[in-house]
Amino acid sequence: MNHAGDWKLKIVSTQQNEDKAKVVDGFRFIPPGLRAWIRNSIPEGDFKGTIPWTPMGKSIRETTFALVTSAGISLRTDPPFDMERERKDPTWSDRSYRMIPKGTAEKDIDVNHLHINTKYIKQDFNVILPLTRMAEFEKEGIIGRLAPASYSFYGFQWQNTDFLKESFEPISKQMKLEGVGAVLMTPA
């Protein structure tokens, strides 16, 4: 992304010696007025700064993994993320999070998000929260184990630092109690 207003990702794949490019438009599901406001609010240019990196303390086969997604996934028994308030105030976003227990079945999952097409997630939640795949990796000994809980939040957190205290602080404390050594984050 060279310009903040160009939230498009070009994906190039080689299939049968043919290069094919697909452009993913991050603004596709955002209302035009909000799209313009975001384009005007984010500075132009590439990110400049240091990206923190922490080497793994153990091998992957010994590591406890947690999953975190910004796709607005919840258990059907949990209250959904508050999209109605966001419809009324497009710069507001639900700062809560949902805990998804290890072993949760697809039939027990719901997804609610205004900024992504949830159709594919509803067809197979493993595209965004790979609980089944990680359970297979654990069984095969590829990873140490999957943590008892995975976490989901509503990914549109516009300039919201309260979100860090209200959601990420308790999530990180719980992960520490569960012995999590690595987090696989799937942004929506």
Buried (B, 14 or more C-beta within 10 A) or exposed (E): EEEBBEBEEEEEEEEEEEEEEEEEEBBEEBEEEBBEBBBEEEEEEEEEEEEEEEEEEEEBEEBBBBBBBBBBBBBEEBEBBBBEEBEEEBEBBBBBBBBBEBEBEEEBBBBBBBBBEBEEBEEEBBEBBBBBBBBEBBEEEEBBBBBBBBBBBBBBBBEBEEBEEBBBEEBBEBBEEBEBBBBBEBEB
